[in-house]
Every structure is written in structure tokens, then in C-alpha cells.
Amino acid sequence: MRLEALTPNHLRRAIATYVREAWPDPHGPRPRVTEHDFEDAQDIRSMLARFERPRDKQRPSLDRYTLRLGNARYPFMKLVVQEYLVDREYFLSVDTHDDLEVQPDSPDWVAWKEIKEHNLALKRRIEEAWAKEGLPTHCDLRRMAQDLAHTEKEASKRARLLVVDDESDVCEGLGALLRSRGYEVECFYDGQTVWERLQQEPLPDLLLLDYAMPRLGGDEVLKRVRSDVRLAHLPVLLATASSIDLERVPRASGLLRKPYPREVLFALLGQMLERRPRPAGA
């Protein structure tokens, strides 16, 4: 949805729906912010001014606004309003904000894993409720990307890409846009599934890998890739909304900060594929 079409009422409805799903007991603890805190907002920009925006030097080139609403079991989940892939089009999503480093040998591992599963299920319920209410979600992003793919067709690039993102609508939208640019594309929604695919032929020419995913995170997939002699030189473009840099993930070939415009993705992919190692005699 264009920013000029997005209204305070849209966001108040989004917040109310989020709170209803995430804080179901009306007599129990409540979030620090609700839709009632925005009743005086007269326009969308004054309302978004009360949201948080990235402050670090890696700030993405598209707008991203977040509002920490938490849930009854975990205080850090956020409502997100952001542009993504398509300039000036804004979508709602939930950031579970649960990609902390907790190792399997930690005494908190079982409880942490259960919390992450709870957050993911809650995220999906909230976003499905938004979609039913006609609010702009990643379902709309996928449809928009698929429509754009019909008008952005290019010749074959003779390159195979594996695209991994636990947001299935985002992944399918990316897949459609990249196929229209002439790439062969396979989509995956978690790290374990793509790792199983990487054990098979044909190998991809590049891996576009989300950092925060269920089952097997992007960082662990990257470690395994670099430890496998067959995959050690595979170009890996790591995509993340988290505040990380390449010093934390030196095995990545490139880092892409979410949200990003599709033109930046296309340019970066082209550069990385040009630099990729060529088989002997090619």
C-alpha cells in the first residue's frame, strides 16, 4: 500500500489485532502500548514518527518502522511497517526478534526453542488476521512481485539460484522476480531443507540466504557450506534485518540489509555471479 493511502486508522486496526492475538487475557498483563495511545494521530507520518527506525550505519535503503508490542510470554516482538522490494509500497509484518544466540548445550535451550516456536505460530496468526482484514501484508507483496515479473522479463542468465527465506510469501515473490530476470530459481523456507538440497546435484551458482530462520539458522547453514569441500567456494549472499556485519559472518560473500529494493538485489547478484569461481577449462 502506498504511504499516501495508508492511514492512522489502518495502523490502529493493525495494533488492535496484534494485541488481541498476542495478549489474549484482557484481565492479565497488557502491552506498554496499544492502539489507544495513537487516538490523537491525525496523519500517517505523525503516527509513524512514534515508531522506531534503524539507527546504525547499516540502515537499509528502504523505510522500516517498528513498534515493540511483545506478547504475553515474550516482550520483544514487534509490529513492522516497511517498504520491501517495491519502492514506495508498504507492508505489515511481525518481527519475532528471537534470533538470540542460545546454544543447544545451554540449560535454557529447551525453553528457548519452545518460546521461538510459540512466537512463530503467533506471528502467523497475526499476519493471517491482518490479511483477512484487508491490511497490506506479505501476501500482497508476493502478488505484486508476481505481477511485476510479467513486465520485467530478461534473457536467460544461465545461473541457478537457491533462495531461502522463512517468510514464504517473500520467498515466492523473490523467486518470481528472479525468474523473470532469467535465473533458474529454487525456493526454500528453512535452513534444514536447503541444506538437504545442497547435498544433491546440480549445485547452485549462488545461495541467497536469510539469516534468521527456524530449524537451522542462516549462520549454521553458512558454517556447514564452508566446511563442505563441494560447497566451500559457493557464493553466499546473506540477507538480514538484524544489526550484524560481515565481521560476525566472515564466511558470507556479501551482506544485504532488509528491507531492500529489488534493483539493489539484482545489481548485487550480477556482481557476485561475475566474480564466482569458474570450473577449470570454462
VOBA-1610 file (N, C-alpha, C; in pm, whole numbers, padded with zeros to 5 digits, always signed):
BEGIN
Met+00085-00119+00000Met+00000+00000+00000Met+00089+00125+00000Arg+00057+00219-00085Arg+00134+00343-00089Arg+00117+00418+00043Leu+00221+00491+00080Leu+00218+00562+00207Leu+00104+00663+00211Glu+00075+00726+00098Glu-00031+00825+00096Glu-00169+00760+00113Ala-00178+00627+00089Ala-00305+00556+00108Ala-00316+00494+00247Leu-00203+00482+00316Leu-00201+00424+00450Leu-00245+00530+00550Thr-00338+00497+00635Thr-00395+00594+00729Thr-00368+00553+00874Pro-00379+00648+00968Pro-00369+00609+01110Pro-00469+00501+01148Asn-00586+00503+01088Asn-00685+00401+01120Asn-00637+00262+01079His-00568+00250+00965His-00509+00122+00926His-00417+00069+01036Leu-00329+00156+01085Leu-00233+00112+01185Leu-00297+00088+01320Arg-00395+00168+01355Arg-00465+00142+01481Arg-00534+00006+01477Arg-00595-00027+01364Arg-00656-00160+01348Arg-00551-00269+01356Ala-00436-00246+01294Ala-00328-00345+01297Ala-00280-00368+01440Ile-00264-00260+01516Ile-00219-00272+01655Ile-00325-00345+01738Ala-00451-00310+01720Ala-00559-00373+01797Ala-00564-00524+01770Thr-00548-00562+01644Thr-00549-00704+01609Thr-00430-00775+01670Tyr-00313-00713+01660Tyr-00193-00771+01720Tyr-00214-00794+01869Val-00262-00691+01940Val-00280-00701+02086Val-00381-00809+02120Arg-00487-00818+02043Arg-00589-00921+02070Arg-00530-01062+02060Glu-00442-01085+01962Glu-00383-01217+01945Glu-00269-01243+02043Ala-00188-01141+02069Ala-00066-01161+02148Ala-00089-01148+02298Trp-00195-01077+02337Trp-00227-01056+02479Trp-00374-01095+02499Pro-00406-01223+02492Pro-00547-01265+02485Pro-00626-01248+02614Asp-00558-01239+02728Asp-00628-01225+02856Asp-00651-01077+02886Pro-00775-01028+02873Pro-00799-00883+02896Pro-00779-00842+03041His-00773-00939+03132His-00755-00907+03273His-00611-00933+03320Gly-00527-00982+03230Gly-00389-01009+03265Gly-00299-00893+03228Pro-00167-00916+03225Pro-00072-00812+03184Pro-00105-00760+03045Arg-00078-00632+03020Arg-00107-00571+02891Arg+00021-00513+02834Pro+00027-00492+02703Pro+00147-00431+02643Pro+00162-00286+02687Arg+00282-00236+02676Arg+00307-00098+02718Arg+00244+00004+02623Val+00209-00041+02501Val+00147+00047+02402Val+00028-00027+02341Thr-00082+00044+02318Thr-00197-00012+02246Thr-00243+00089+02143Glu-00347+00053+02068Glu-00399+00143+01966Glu-00451+00273+02028His-00491+00268+02155His-00547+00387+02220His-00443+00498+02240Asp-00315+00460+02239Asp-00209+00560+02253Asp-00192+00642+02125Phe-00262+00604+02019Phe-00248+00674+01891Phe-00380+00739+01848Glu-00472+00754+01940Glu-00603+00810+01903Glu-00593+00953+01854Asp-00489+01025+01895Asp-00477+01164+01854Asp-00399+01182+01724Ala-00350+01073+01664Ala-00271+01084+01540Ala-00361+01129+01426Gln-00323+01239+01361Gln-00405+01297+01255Gln-00365+01250+01116Asp-00240+01207+01101Asp-00192+01159+00971Asp-00089+01050+00993Ile-00058+00978+00885Ile+00027+00860+00897Ile+00169+00896+00937Arg+00220+01008+00891Arg+00360+01043+00923Arg+00375+01078+01072Ser+00276+01146+01129Ser+00285+01177+01271Ser+00274+01050+01354Met+00198+00953+01306Met+00187+00827+01378Met+00316+00747+01368Leu+00371+00737+01248Leu+00495+00662+01230Leu+00613+00727+01301Ala+00604+00857+01327Ala+00711+00926+01399Ala+00728+00870+01540Arg+00628+00802+01592Arg+00636+00743+01725Arg+00691+00600+01722Phe+00711+00547+01602Phe+00772+00415+01586Phe+00924+00431+01589Glu+00994+00320+01606Glu+01140+00320+01599Glu+01185+00300+01455Arg+01305+00353+01424Arg+01366+00331+01293Arg+01510+00288+01315Pro+01571+00218+01218Pro+01711+00177+01234Pro+01800+00297+01258Arg+01896+00281+01351Arg+01984+00391+01385Arg+02129+00365+01349Asp+02161+00242+01310Asp+02302+00211+01287Asp+02344+00249+01146Lys+02472+00238+01120Lys+02528+00281+00992Lys+02487+00190+00877Gln+02429+00074+00910Gln+02388-00020+00807Gln+02241-00001+00769Arg+02186+00112+00802Arg+02044+00136+00776Arg+02008+00100+00632Pro+01899+00024+00614Pro+01859-00014+00479Pro+01815+00106+00396Ser+01813+00088+00265Ser+01782+00199+00176Ser+01631+00221+00163Leu+01549+00130+00214Leu+01405+00150+00218Leu+01361+00171+00362Asp+01245+00234+00378Asp+01197+00267+00513Asp+01154+00143+00590Arg+01185+00142+00718Arg+01142+00036+00810Arg+01108+00101+00944Tyr+00985+00082+00988Tyr+00938+00135+01116Tyr+00895+00018+01204Thr+00930+00021+01333Thr+00894-00089+01422Thr+00832-00034+01550Leu+00740-00113+01605Leu+00675-00080+01731Leu+00677-00205+01818Arg+00748-00197+01931Arg+00760-00315+02018Arg+00633-00329+02101Leu+00560-00438+02071Leu+00437-00469+02142Leu+00450-00595+02226Gly+00548-00681+02193Gly+00570-00803+02269Gly+00454-00900+02261Asn+00454-00997+02352Asn+00339-01084+02371Asn+00338-01129+02516Ala+00238-01204+02554Ala+00220-01239+02694Ala+00334-01322+02751Arg+00417-01380+02662Arg+00527-01465+02709Arg+00665-01410+02674Tyr+00668-01309+02586Tyr+00798-01263+02536Tyr+00785-01115+02500Pro+00866-01027+02558Pro+00841-00883+02547Pro+00895-00815+02422Phe+00969-00885+02337Phe+01045-00815+02234Phe+00987-00823+02093Met+00878-00894+02071Met+00820-00900+01938Met+00776-00761+01893Lys+00779-00739+01760Lys+00750-00606+01707Lys+00653-00611+01590Leu+00573-00507+01581Leu+00496-00480+01460Leu+00587-00400+01367Val+00593-00440+01241Val+00681-00377+01143Val+00599-00318+01030Val+00631-00195+00993Val+00577-00130+00873Val+00697-00095+00787Gln+00703-00150+00666Gln+00823-00126+00585Gln+00795-00136+00436Glu+00877-00063+00361Glu+00887-00085+00217Glu+00968-00214+00198Tyr+00941-00285+00090Tyr+01019-00406+00065Tyr+01008-00442-00083Leu+01120-00451-00149Leu+01132-00489-00289Leu+01075-00386-00385Val+00960-00330-00353Val+00891-00237-00442Val+00893-00098-00379Asp+00958-00004-00444Asp+00972+00132-00392Asp+00835+00195-00367Arg+00821+00253-00244Arg+00704+00329-00201Arg+00583+00242-00169Glu+00596+00111-00172Glu+00489+00021-00129Glu+00521-00032+00010Tyr+00426-00017+00103Tyr+00447-00052+00243Tyr+00364-00174+00282Phe+00424-00258+00366Phe+00361-00382+00409Phe+00378-00399+00559Leu+00282-00469+00621Leu+00289-00501+00764Leu+00343-00642+00783Ser+00424-00659+00887Ser+00470-00792+00926Ser+00501-00790+01074Val+00528-00908+01129Val+00567-00923+01269Val+00712-00970+01273Asp+00794-00900+01348Asp+00932-00942+01372Asp+00936-01012+01508Thr+00962-01144+01508Thr+00962-01218+01634Thr+01079-01178+01723His+01185-01123+01664His+01300-01072+01740His+01351-01176+01840Asp+01360-01302+01793Asp+01402-01410+01883Asp+01523-01485+01826Asp+01611-01411+01758Asp+01730-01475+01699Asp+01853-01460+01788Leu+01833-01458+01919Leu+01944-01454+02013Leu+02025-01583+02003Glu+02153-01574+02040Glu+02241-01690+02034Glu+02227-01772+02162Val+02145-01877+02157Val+02133-01972+02267Val+02175-02108+02213Gln+02279-02168+02268Gln+02336-02291+02215Gln+02261-02413+02268Pro+02260-02523+02189Pro+02190-02645+02232Pro+02237-02702+02365Asp+02363-02673+02405Asp+02411-02725+02532Asp+02377-02633+02650Ser+02306-02524+02623Ser+02264-02433+02730Ser+02149-02493+02809Pro+02144-02472+02942Pro+02031-02523+03020Pro+01897-02460+02981Asp+01902-02347+02911Asp+01780-02279+02868Asp+01734-02320+02728Trp+01806-02413+02664Trp+01782-02443+02523Trp+01639-02491+02496Val+01589-02587+02575Val+01456-02643+02551Val+01349-02536+02566Ala+01360-02456+02672Ala+01261-02350+02694Ala+01270-02244+02583Trp+01391-02212+02541Trp+01409-02112+02435Trp+01352-02161+02302Lys+01374-02288+02273Lys+01320-02345+02149Lys+01167-02340+02150Glu+01108-02368+02265Glu+00962-02366+02277Glu+00909-02224+02259Ile+00978-02126+02316Ile+00938-01986+02301Ile+00943-01945+02153Lys+01048-01984+02083Lys+01060-01950+01941Lys+00947-02011+01859Glu+00911-02134+01889Glu+00801-02198+01818Glu+00670-02126+01848His+00651-02086+01973His+00532-02010+02011His+00526-01878+01936Asn+00639-01806+01929Asn+00643-01676+01862Asn+00614-01689+01713Leu+00668-01794+01651Leu+00646-01812+01508Leu+00498-01840+01479Ala+00437-01927+01560Ala+00294-01955+01540Ala+00210-01830+01562Leu+00246-01750+01663Leu+00173-01626+01690Leu+00190-01527+01576Lys+00309-01514+01526Lys+00335-01425+01411Lys+00242-01461+01294Arg+00232-01588+01265Arg+00150-01632+01152Arg+00003-01602+01177Arg-00044-01620+01301Arg-00184-01589+01331Arg-00213-01440+01314Ile-00122-01357+01361Ile-00143-01212+01350Ile-00146-01169+01203Glu-00050-01217+01127Glu-00042-01176+00986Glu-00160-01229+00906Glu-00208-01349+00938Glu-00327-01402+00871Glu-00450-01317+00907Ala-00459-01275+01032Ala-00571-01190+01073Ala-00566-01056+01000Trp-00447-00999+00988Trp-00434-00873+00913Trp-00481-00890+00768Ala-00438-00999+00706Ala-00476-01022+00566Ala-00628-01033+00552Lys-00693-01100+00646Lys-00838-01114+00641Lys-00907-00979+00656Glu-00841-00886+00727Glu-00898-00753+00747Glu-00866-00659+00631Gly-00796-00708+00530Gly-00763-00625+00416Gly-00646-00532+00437Leu-00566-00556+00541Leu-00447-00475+00565Leu-00332-00528+00479Pro-00237-00442+00441Pro-00131-00484+00348Pro-00027-00573+00417Thr-00013-00696+00372Thr+00081-00792+00429Thr+00172-00846+00320His+00257-00942+00356His+00347-01000+00258His+00273-01084+00153Cys+00148-01120+00180Cys+00067-01182+00074Cys+00052-01085-00043Asp+00030-00958-00012Asp+00019-00855-00115Asp+00153-00833-00183Leu+00262-00840-00106Leu+00395-00827-00164Leu+00420-00937-00266Arg+00384-01060-00231Arg+00403-01172-00325Arg+00324-01148-00453Arg+00197-01110-00440Arg+00116-01088-00560Arg+00171-00973-00645Met+00216-00868-00579Met+00272-00755-00652Met+00399-00795-00726Ala+00485-00873-00659Ala+00609-00919-00723Ala+00577-01009-00842Gln+00478-01094-00828Gln+00441-01182-00939Gln+00386-01103-01056Asp+00311-00997-01028Asp+00262-00911-01136Asp+00378-00838-01205Leu+00472-00786-01126Leu+00587-00717-01183Leu+00671-00810-01269Ala+00676-00936-01230Ala+00758-01033-01303Ala+00714-01045-01449His+00587-01022-01475His+00538-01032-01613His+00589-00918-01701Thr+00633-00807-01639Thr+00677-00690-01716Thr+00827-00669-01712Glu+00900-00753-01637Glu+01044-00732-01619Glu+01126-00849-01673Lys+01077-00911-01778Lys+01144-01030-01830Lys+01274-00994-01901Glu+01377-01077-01876Glu+01506-01062-01941Glu+01552-01198-01993Ala+01657-01197-02072Ala+01709-01320-02129Ala+01770-01409-02021Ser+01786-01536-02052Ser+01841-01631-01956Ser+01981-01590-01911Lys+02004-01601-01779Lys+02135-01568-01723Lys+02224-01692-01710Arg+02167-01809-01735Arg+02242-01935-01724Arg+02305-01948-01585Ala+02225-01920-01484Ala+02271-01933-01346Ala+02156-01985-01261Arg+02189-02076-01170Arg+02090-02135-01080Arg+02106-02075-00940Leu+01995-02024-00884Leu+01996-01963-00752Leu+01908-02044-00658Leu+01955-02061-00534Leu+01870-02113-00429Leu+01833-01995-00339Val+01705-01970-00321Val+01656-01859-00241Val+01593-01916-00115Val+01640-01870+00002Val+01595-01925+00129Val+01542-01812+00217Asp+01415-01821+00255Asp+01355-01723+00345Asp+01236-01788+00413Asp+01230-01779+00546Asp+01119-01843+00617Asp+00987-01770+00597Glu+00991-01649+00542Glu+00869-01580+00502Glu+00832-01632+00363Ser+00740-01728+00358Ser+00713-01797+00231Ser+00664-01701+00123Asp+00583-01601+00160Asp+00535-01507+00058Asp+00650-01423+00002Val+00741-01381+00090Val+00858-01306+00043Val+00943-01394-00048Cys+00963-01519-00006Cys+01045-01610-00085Cys+00985-01633-00224Glu+00854-01655-00229Glu+00790-01677-00359Glu+00791-01551-00445Gly+00777-01435-00382Gly+00787-01310-00456Gly+00926-01290-00515Leu+01028-01316-00433Leu+01166-01309-00482Leu+01187-01407-00596Gly+01135-01528-00580Gly+01152-01628-00684Gly+01093-01583-00816Ala+00974-01524-00812Ala+00910-01477-00934Ala+00991-01366-01001Leu+01039-01270-00921Leu+01117-01160-00977Leu+01248-01209-01038Leu+01314-01302-00971Leu+01443-01351-01021Leu+01427-01439-01144Arg+01320-01517-01150Arg+01295-01596-01271Arg+01271-01504-01390Ser+01199-01393-01365Ser+01173-01301-01475Ser+01302-01237-01526Arg+01405-01233-01441Arg+01535-01179-01480Arg+01623-01283-01547Gly+01571-01402-01568Gly+01643-01503-01644Gly+01717-01607-01562Tyr+01699-01605-01430Tyr+01766-01704-01346Tyr+01679-01828-01328Glu+01743-01942-01310Glu+01674-02061-01260Glu+01670-02048-01108Val+01554-02067-01048Val+01538-02040-00905Val+01467-02157-00836Glu+01520-02194-00722Glu+01453-02288-00633Glu+01432-02218-00499Cys+01311-02230-00442Cys+01277-02161-00317Cys+01270-02259-00200Phe+01318-02214-00086Phe+01315-02295+00037Phe+01278-02204+00153Tyr+01215-02265+00255Tyr+01160-02186+00365Tyr+01228-02210+00499Asp+01329-02294+00504Asp+01406-02311+00627Asp+01543-02366+00594Gly+01635-02351+00690Gly+01774-02387+00667Gly+01796-02536+00650Gln+01722-02619+00723Gln+01742-02763+00714Gln+01709-02815+00575Thr+01599-02767+00518Thr+01557-02814+00386Thr+01657-02774+00279Val+01708-02652+00285Val+01804-02611+00182Val+01936-02685+00200Trp+01972-02715+00326Trp+02095-02791+00347Trp+02083-02930+00285Glu+01967-02993+00300Glu+01946-03123+00236Glu+01954-03111+00085Arg+01900-03002+00029Arg+01909-02982-00116Arg+02054-02965-00161Leu+02136-02901-00081Leu+02276-02876-00118Leu+02360-03003-00122Gln+02306-03112-00072Gln+02376-03239-00080Gln+02353-03307-00215Gln+02271-03246-00298Gln+02233-03306-00426Gln+02287-03223-00543Glu+02290-03285-00660Glu+02323-03217-00785Glu+02193-03177-00854Pro+02197-03072-00939Pro+02312-02986-00965Pro+02330-02884-00853Leu+02454-02845-00830Leu+02482-02742-00731Leu+02442-02606-00786Pro+02401-02516-00699Pro+02364-02381-00745Pro+02487-02297-00777Asp+02463-02187-00845Asp+02570-02090-00870Asp+02578-01986-00759Leu+02469-01972-00682Leu+02468-01875-00572Leu+02355-01911-00476Leu+02379-01884-00348Leu+02281-01907-00243Leu+02242-01772-00182Leu+02113-01736-00193Leu+02058-01617-00127Leu+01993-01665+00001Leu+02054-01633+00115Leu+02024-01699+00241Leu+01977-01601+00347Asp+01859-01626+00403Asp+01809-01545+00514Asp+01888-01582+00639Tyr+01913-01483+00724Tyr+01994-01506+00844Tyr+01915-01574+00956Ala+01796-01525+00986Ala+01715-01575+01096Ala+01606-01667+01043Met+01618-01797+01073Met+01522-01895+01023Met+01500-02004+01127Pro+01383-02072+01120Pro+01360-02186+01210Pro+01437-02309+01161Arg+01444-02407+01248Arg+01507-02537+01225Arg+01658-02528+01213Leu+01708-02443+01124Leu+01852-02427+01107Leu+01877-02285+01059Gly+01944-02205+01141Gly+01964-02065+01107Gly+02062-02046+00993Gly+02058-01927+00932Gly+02146-01897+00821Gly+02293-01906+00857Asp+02328-01866+00979Asp+02467-01873+01021Asp+02517-02016+01024Glu+02433-02109+01073Glu+02473-02250+01078Glu+02480-02310+00939Val+02386-02274+00851Val+02394-02321+00712Val+02525-02275+00650Leu+02561-02150+00674Leu+02684-02095+00618Leu+02807-02169+00669Lys+02810-02201+00798Lys+02922-02278+00853Lys+02935-02412+00784Arg+02823-02479+00765Arg+02825-02610+00701Arg+02871-02600+00555Val+02822-02497+00487Val+02862-02478+00347Val+03013-02461+00337Arg+03071-02378+00421Arg+03214-02352+00412Arg+03299-02470+00460Ser+03237-02563+00533Ser+03310-02680+00581Ser+03301-02797+00482Asp+03219-02783+00379Asp+03198-02889+00279Asp+03284-02859+00157Val+03373-02951+00123Val+03466-02925+00013Val+03393-02899-00118Arg+03275-02958-00136Arg+03198-02937-00260Arg+03142-02795-00267Leu+03119-02734-00151Leu+03047-02607-00145Leu+03132-02490-00097Ala+03257-02517-00062Ala+03339-02418+00007Ala+03348-02284-00066His+03343-02286-00198His+03358-02162-00275His+03225-02111-00331Leu+03114-02168-00284Leu+02983-02123-00331Leu+02957-01980-00285Pro+02924-01888-00375Pro+02888-01751-00332Pro+02760-01753-00248Val+02766-01691-00131Val+02651-01685-00041Val+02622-01539-00008Leu+02503-01495-00045Leu+02456-01360-00012Leu+02362-01373+00106Leu+02403-01317+00220Leu+02327-01328+00344Leu+02237-01206+00358Ala+02107-01229+00378Ala+02009-01120+00393Ala+01959-01118+00537Thr+01954-01000+00597Thr+01912-00990+00736Thr+01855-00853+00768Ala+01759-00852+00861Ala+01711-00726+00919Ala+01781-00698+01051Ser+01863-00792+01098Ser+01933-00776+01225Ser+02055-00684+01207Ser+02101-00631+01318Ser+02217-00541+01315Ser+02346-00623+01325Ile+02383-00685+01215Ile+02508-00761+01211Ile+02594-00706+01098Asp+02721-00743+01097Asp+02808-00705+00988Asp+02891-00826+00947Leu+02968-00810+00842Leu+03042-00922+00787Leu+03151-00972+00881Glu+03190-00892+00980Glu+03288-00941+01077Glu+03230-01054+01160Arg+03098-01053+01180Arg+03033-01161+01254Arg+03013-01284+01168Val+03000-01263+01040Val+02977-01375+00948Val+03076-01365+00832Pro+03206-01380+00861Pro+03307-01358+00758Pro+03300-01458+00643Arg+03225-01566+00662Arg+03216-01668+00556Arg+03118-01627+00448Ala+03038-01522+00471Ala+02944-01477+00369Ala+03019-01401+00259Ser+02973-01415+00137Ser+03032-01342+00024Ser+02980-01200+00016Gly+02860-01177+00071Gly+02800-01044+00070Gly+02689-01038+00173Leu+02654-00915+00212Leu+02550-00893+00312Leu+02448-00795+00256Leu+02322-00830+00267Leu+02214-00747+00216Leu+02121-00714+00332Arg+02106-00585+00360Arg+02024-00542+00471Arg+01878-00529+00430Lys+01789-00597+00503Lys+01646-00584+00479Lys+01593-00458+00548Pro+01497-00392+00488Pro+01435-00419+00359Pro+01517-00354+00247Tyr+01516-00414+00132Tyr+01596-00363+00022Tyr+01510-00354-00105Pro+01542-00261-00195Pro+01471-00256-00324Pro+01523-00367-00415Arg+01438-00415-00502Arg+01478-00526-00588Arg+01595-00488-00679Glu+01605-00359-00716Glu+01714-00317-00804Glu+01850-00338-00738Val+01858-00316-00606Val+01983-00338-00533Val+02016-00487-00533Leu+01916-00571-00512Leu+01937-00716-00515Leu+01988-00760-00651Phe+01923-00714-00759Phe+01963-00756-00893Phe+02108-00717-00922Ala+02145-00594-00885Ala+02281-00546-00911Ala+02384-00627-00833Leu+02354-00655-00707Leu+02449-00729-00623Leu+02464-00873-00672Leu+02355-00936-00710Leu+02362-01071-00763Leu+02448-01074-00890Gly+02427-00977-00979Gly+02507-00973-01101Gly+02655-00961-01072Gln+02692-00876-00977Gln+02833-00859-00941Gln+02891-00987-00882Met+02817-01051-00793Met+02867-01172-00728Met+02881-01287-00826Leu+02788-01298-00917Leu+02796-01407-01015Leu+02910-01385-01113Glu+02940-01260-01144Glu+03054-01232-01230Glu+03185-01271-01163Arg+03190-01258-01030Arg+03313-01289-00956Arg+03325-01436-00916Arg+03221-01514-00935Arg+03224-01651-00885Arg+03332-01734-00953Pro+03392-01828-00880Pro+03496-01913-00939Pro+03441-01992-01056Arg+03520-02003-01160Arg+03481-02078-01278Arg+03548-02215-01278Pro+03476-02321-01323Pro+03540-02450-01334Pro+03659-02447-01430Ala+03755-02529-01407Ala+03874-02532-01495Ala+03832-02562-01637Gly+03884-02482-01730Gly+03854-02500-01872Gly+03729-02431-01920Ala+03654-02366-01824Ala+03529-02298-01864Ala+03560-02168-01934
//
